[in-house]
Amino acid sequence: MADWSQPTLTSTYTNFLDGLTTRDVDLAVGLDPAITTVTNPPTNAIRWNSANGYWEKYSGTAWAALATTYAISVAGNAATATKLAAAQTINGVNFDGSTAITITANTPNSLTFNSAGTGGASGTTFNGSVAQTISYNTIGAPSATGANASGTWGISISGNAATATVLATARAINGVSFDGSAAITITANTPNAVTFNNAGTGAASGTTFNGSAAQTISYNTIGAPSTTGTNASGTWGISISGNAATATSATNATNATTAAACSGNAATATSATTAGSIANAGGWNVTPNGTKLYLNYNGTNIGSIDSSGNFIAKGNVTAYGTP
């Protein structure tokens, strides 16, 4: 505002007063260039530059910032303090400024995250005053397995996954190549075999087979008798073809032994054709041999009759007697 080269001794009284007044105003605002414009200031004049936040000194041609540090008297140790005189707690942790500390949020209740879809409803807030559970349903998302998903999803699929008709690389299934272009037939990949036999030496009933261990199966495994009747018991309701139930003779029999009990007329049959021998429990045995028929008692032949009708007895022969 003021021209500091004025007033001079030749200035009029009015100009003299005006010049002094404008100087006083400049000094009142600290010659701050943000407020006033000073012309022809004296060399070494000092002003406050509020725009830059520091003091400046005039060299006679330009203003330059003062680089000297100003020693300001501060009560106490505020300027050089390395810790607080009295430690204070922050969320229950003591702090005096001498070292760093770690604190946790001061929330009396916790926020729990889960993947079960049982979180709070959308719009739920958490400030520590009430415990909350957050899950995918809370944020309007589906689960990893698709729960809550609906509508049509515009998902980009790389490759030909959406329209593939064959596999890019064929894979073997139980040793059979498969690429998806045609159906294949495979056999079970069992490292051990199941064996069937008729010896009755199979695994016990209830045995399972999955290929992990070899197994043998026979009639005993499935609770059946053998073809010769082994393991058979009880009464069988079996239909018999032919005349077995009413036969009066046995054809080509090789041995007929008197049974304790016989069904049908087996006990009273009148003849046995081409029998090899006839024996009973009393020690008697009738055996044909060549042209003779031998009578044997307890292992000793006691008589015979030949094809001509000649009879030979070991003991006495009585004719016309009563047997």
C-alpha positions as CSV (number, residue, x, y, z in Angstrom):
1,M,0.0,0.0,0.0
2,A,2.7,2.5,1.1
3,D,5.6,3.8,-0.9
4,W,8.3,3.6,1.7
5,S,10.5,6.1,-0.1
6,Q,7.8,8.8,0.8
7,P,7.3,11.3,2.4
8,T,10.3,13.4,1.8
9,L,11.3,16.8,3.1
10,T,9.8,18.4,0.1
11,S,6.4,16.6,0.5
12,T,3.4,18.8,1.3
13,Y,1.9,18.6,4.7
14,T,-1.0,16.5,3.5
15,N,1.1,14.1,1.5
16,F,3.4,13.8,4.5
17,L,0.5,12.7,6.8
18,D,-0.8,10.3,4.1
19,G,2.6,8.7,3.6
20,L,3.0,8.1,7.4
21,T,-0.5,6.7,7.7
22,T,-0.1,4.1,4.9
23,R,3.2,3.0,6.5
24,D,1.5,2.5,9.8
25,V,-1.2,0.3,8.1
26,D,1.5,-1.8,6.4
27,L,3.3,-2.3,9.7
28,A,0.0,-3.2,11.4
29,V,-0.5,-6.2,9.0
30,G,3.2,-7.2,9.2
31,L,3.9,-6.2,5.6
32,D,2.1,-9.4,4.7
33,P,2.0,-9.6,0.8
34,A,-1.4,-11.4,1.1
35,I,-2.9,-8.2,2.5
36,T,-0.8,-5.3,1.3
37,T,1.6,-4.3,-1.5
38,V,4.7,-2.6,-0.3
39,T,6.9,-0.6,-2.6
40,N,10.5,0.6,-2.0
41,P,10.8,-1.2,1.4
42,P,14.1,-0.6,3.2
43,T,16.9,-3.2,3.0
44,N,16.7,-5.8,5.7
45,A,12.9,-5.2,6.3
46,I,11.2,-8.3,7.7
47,R,7.6,-9.4,6.8
48,W,5.3,-12.3,7.5
49,N,4.2,-14.2,4.5
50,S,0.9,-15.9,5.5
51,A,0.5,-17.7,2.2
52,N,3.9,-19.5,2.7
53,G,3.7,-19.7,6.5
54,Y,7.1,-18.2,7.2
55,W,9.0,-14.9,7.8
56,E,10.9,-13.2,4.9
57,K,13.7,-10.7,4.8
58,Y,14.2,-8.0,2.1
59,S,17.7,-8.0,0.6
60,G,17.3,-4.6,-1.2
61,T,16.1,-6.3,-4.4
62,A,14.0,-9.3,-3.3
63,W,12.3,-11.0,-0.4
64,A,13.8,-14.4,0.8
65,A,12.6,-16.8,3.4
66,L,14.4,-16.7,6.7
67,A,16.1,-20.1,7.3
68,T,17.1,-19.6,10.9
69,T,15.3,-21.9,13.5
70,Y,13.4,-19.8,16.0
71,A,14.0,-20.8,19.6
72,I,10.6,-20.7,21.2
73,S,10.5,-21.3,25.0
74,V,8.1,-24.1,25.9
75,A,7.2,-24.9,29.5
76,G,7.9,-28.5,30.6
77,N,9.3,-31.1,28.2
78,A,6.7,-30.9,25.5
79,A,9.3,-30.1,22.8
80,T,11.5,-33.1,23.7
81,A,9.2,-35.5,25.5
82,T,9.8,-39.2,24.7
83,K,7.0,-40.6,26.8
84,L,4.0,-39.4,28.8
85,A,4.5,-38.5,32.4
86,A,1.5,-40.7,33.4
87,A,0.7,-43.8,31.3
88,Q,-2.8,-44.1,30.0
89,T,-4.8,-47.2,29.0
90,I,-6.1,-47.6,25.4
91,N,-8.8,-50.4,25.3
92,G,-7.2,-51.7,28.6
93,V,-3.6,-51.7,27.3
94,N,-1.2,-49.4,29.1
95,F,0.5,-46.7,26.8
96,D,3.0,-44.0,27.8
97,G,4.5,-43.4,24.4
98,S,7.8,-45.2,25.0
99,T,6.9,-48.2,22.9
100,A,4.3,-49.4,20.4
101,I,1.3,-51.4,21.5
102,T,-1.3,-53.5,19.9
103,I,-5.0,-53.2,20.9
104,T,-8.1,-55.1,19.9
105,A,-11.5,-53.6,19.2
106,N,-13.5,-53.0,22.3
107,T,-16.6,-55.0,21.4
108,P,-18.4,-56.8,24.2
109,N,-20.0,-59.2,21.6
110,S,-18.5,-61.0,18.7
111,L,-19.2,-61.3,14.9
112,T,-19.2,-64.9,13.7
113,F,-18.9,-66.1,10.1
114,N,-20.2,-69.5,9.0
115,S,-20.8,-71.4,5.8
116,A,-24.2,-73.0,6.8
117,G,-26.4,-70.3,5.4
118,T,-27.8,-69.5,8.9
119,G,-26.6,-65.9,9.2
120,G,-28.6,-62.8,10.1
121,A,-31.0,-61.4,7.5
122,S,-29.8,-58.9,4.9
123,G,-29.5,-55.4,6.4
124,T,-28.1,-56.7,9.7
125,T,-25.7,-54.3,11.4
126,F,-22.9,-55.0,13.9
127,N,-21.5,-52.5,16.4
128,G,-20.5,-54.9,19.2
129,S,-23.6,-54.4,21.3
130,V,-25.2,-57.6,20.1
131,A,-23.5,-60.8,18.8
132,Q,-24.2,-61.5,15.1
133,T,-23.7,-64.4,12.7
134,I,-23.0,-63.7,9.0
135,S,-23.3,-66.3,6.2
136,Y,-23.9,-66.4,2.5
137,N,-27.6,-65.8,3.0
138,T,-26.8,-62.5,4.8
139,I,-25.1,-61.0,1.8
140,G,-27.5,-62.5,-0.8
141,A,-25.1,-65.1,-2.2
142,P,-25.6,-68.8,-3.0
143,S,-23.6,-71.5,-1.2
144,A,-20.7,-73.2,-2.8
145,T,-23.0,-76.1,-3.7
146,G,-25.7,-73.8,-5.3
147,A,-28.1,-73.4,-2.4
148,N,-30.3,-70.2,-2.9
149,A,-29.2,-70.0,-6.5
150,S,-32.0,-69.3,-9.0
151,G,-32.6,-67.7,-12.4
152,T,-30.4,-67.7,-15.4
153,W,-26.7,-67.0,-14.9
154,G,-24.6,-65.4,-17.6
155,I,-21.4,-67.4,-17.0
156,S,-18.7,-67.5,-19.6
157,I,-17.3,-71.0,-20.0
158,S,-13.9,-71.4,-21.6
159,G,-13.2,-74.2,-24.0
160,N,-16.0,-76.3,-25.4
161,A,-17.4,-77.5,-22.0
162,A,-21.0,-76.3,-22.9
163,T,-21.2,-78.1,-26.2
164,A,-18.6,-80.9,-26.0
165,T,-19.6,-84.2,-27.7
166,V,-16.2,-85.9,-27.1
167,L,-13.4,-85.7,-24.6
168,A,-10.3,-83.8,-25.9
169,T,-8.2,-86.7,-24.6
170,A,-9.7,-90.2,-24.4
171,R,-9.5,-92.0,-21.1
172,A,-9.3,-95.7,-20.3
173,I,-12.1,-97.2,-18.2
174,N,-11.0,-100.7,-16.9
175,G,-8.5,-100.7,-19.9
176,V,-11.2,-99.7,-22.5
177,S,-10.6,-96.4,-24.3
178,F,-13.5,-93.9,-23.9
179,D,-13.9,-90.4,-25.4
180,G,-17.6,-90.0,-25.1
181,S,-18.3,-90.5,-28.8
182,A,-19.8,-94.0,-28.5
183,A,-21.0,-96.4,-25.8
184,I,-18.5,-99.0,-24.5
185,T,-18.8,-102.3,-22.6
186,I,-16.4,-103.0,-19.8
187,T,-15.8,-106.0,-17.6
188,A,-15.4,-105.8,-13.8
189,N,-11.9,-105.0,-12.7
190,T,-11.6,-107.6,-10.0
191,P,-8.0,-108.5,-8.9
192,N,-9.2,-111.8,-7.4
193,A,-11.5,-114.5,-8.8
194,V,-14.6,-116.4,-7.5
195,T,-14.3,-120.2,-8.0
196,F,-17.3,-122.7,-8.1
197,N,-16.8,-126.3,-7.2
198,N,-18.9,-129.4,-6.4
199,A,-16.8,-130.7,-3.4
200,G,-18.8,-129.0,-0.7
201,T,-15.7,-127.0,0.4
202,G,-17.0,-123.6,-0.4
203,A,-17.1,-120.5,1.9
204,A,-19.7,-120.3,4.6
205,S,-23.2,-118.9,4.1
206,G,-23.2,-115.1,4.2
207,T,-19.8,-114.8,2.4
208,T,-19.6,-111.7,0.1
209,F,-17.4,-111.1,-2.9
210,N,-16.1,-107.8,-4.2
211,G,-12.9,-108.8,-5.8
212,S,-10.7,-107.8,-2.9
213,A,-10.2,-111.5,-1.9
214,A,-10.6,-114.7,-3.8
215,Q,-13.6,-116.9,-2.8
216,T,-14.7,-120.5,-3.4
217,I,-18.5,-121.3,-3.7
218,S,-20.0,-124.8,-3.5
219,Y,-23.3,-126.4,-2.5
220,N,-22.6,-125.9,1.2
221,T,-22.3,-122.1,0.6
222,I,-25.9,-121.8,-0.6
223,G,-27.3,-124.4,1.9
224,A,-27.9,-127.2,-0.7
225,P,-27.1,-130.9,-0.5
226,S,-24.8,-132.6,-3.0
227,T,-26.1,-134.7,-5.9
228,T,-25.4,-137.8,-3.8
229,G,-27.4,-136.5,-0.8
230,T,-24.6,-135.1,1.4
231,N,-26.1,-132.5,3.8
232,A,-29.7,-133.7,3.0
233,S,-32.1,-134.2,6.0
234,G,-35.8,-134.1,6.9
235,T,-38.8,-135.0,4.7
236,W,-38.8,-134.0,1.1
237,G,-42.0,-133.4,-0.9
238,I,-40.7,-134.9,-4.1
239,S,-42.7,-136.2,-7.1
240,I,-41.3,-139.6,-8.4
241,S,-41.8,-140.5,-12.1
242,G,-42.3,-144.1,-13.2
243,N,-43.6,-146.9,-10.9
244,A,-41.1,-146.4,-8.1
245,A,-43.8,-145.9,-5.5
246,T,-45.7,-149.1,-6.6
247,A,-43.0,-151.4,-8.1
248,T,-43.3,-155.1,-7.5
249,S,-39.8,-155.9,-8.7
250,A,-36.3,-154.3,-8.8
251,T,-34.5,-154.5,-12.2
252,N,-30.7,-154.9,-12.4
253,A,-30.4,-154.7,-8.6
254,T,-26.8,-155.5,-7.4
255,N,-27.7,-155.7,-3.7
256,A,-31.1,-155.8,-1.9
257,T,-31.0,-155.6,1.9
258,T,-34.0,-156.0,4.1
259,A,-34.8,-152.5,5.5
260,A,-36.3,-151.8,8.9
261,A,-39.2,-149.9,7.2
262,C,-40.1,-149.3,3.5
263,S,-42.8,-147.2,1.9
264,G,-44.9,-148.7,-0.9
265,N,-44.6,-152.5,-1.5
266,A,-40.8,-152.6,-1.4
267,A,-41.0,-154.7,1.7
268,T,-43.3,-157.3,0.0
269,A,-41.8,-157.4,-3.5
270,T,-42.0,-160.9,-4.9
271,S,-38.9,-160.9,-7.1
272,A,-35.6,-159.1,-7.9
273,T,-34.4,-159.5,-11.5
274,T,-30.6,-160.1,-12.2
275,A,-29.7,-159.3,-8.6
276,G,-26.0,-159.8,-7.8
277,S,-26.8,-161.1,-4.2
278,I,-29.6,-161.0,-1.7
279,A,-28.8,-160.5,2.0
280,N,-30.6,-159.9,5.3
281,A,-29.7,-158.8,8.7
282,G,-29.9,-162.4,10.0
283,G,-26.7,-163.4,8.4
284,W,-28.2,-165.1,5.3
285,N,-26.9,-164.4,1.8
286,V,-28.0,-165.8,-1.6
287,T,-25.4,-165.3,-4.3
288,P,-25.4,-166.6,-8.0
289,N,-22.0,-167.6,-9.4
290,G,-21.8,-169.1,-12.9
291,T,-24.3,-172.0,-13.2
292,K,-24.8,-172.2,-9.4
293,L,-26.8,-170.4,-6.8
294,Y,-25.1,-170.5,-3.3
295,L,-26.7,-170.3,0.1
296,N,-24.5,-168.6,2.6
297,Y,-24.9,-168.2,6.4
298,N,-22.7,-165.9,8.4
299,G,-20.0,-166.1,5.7
300,T,-20.1,-169.9,5.1
301,N,-21.6,-171.6,2.0
302,I,-23.9,-174.3,3.4
303,G,-25.6,-175.3,0.2
304,S,-25.9,-174.8,-3.6
305,I,-28.1,-175.7,-6.5
306,D,-27.0,-175.8,-10.1
307,S,-28.7,-175.1,-13.4
308,S,-29.6,-178.8,-13.8
309,G,-31.5,-178.9,-10.5
310,N,-28.8,-180.7,-8.5
311,F,-28.8,-179.7,-4.9
312,I,-25.8,-180.0,-2.6
313,A,-26.1,-179.5,1.1
314,K,-23.3,-179.3,3.7
315,G,-25.5,-180.9,6.2
316,N,-28.4,-183.5,6.2
317,V,-31.1,-183.3,3.4
318,T,-34.6,-184.2,4.3
319,A,-37.2,-184.8,1.5
320,Y,-40.9,-184.3,1.9
321,G,-40.5,-182.8,5.4
322,T,-41.9,-179.6,6.7
323,P,-39.4,-176.7,6.5
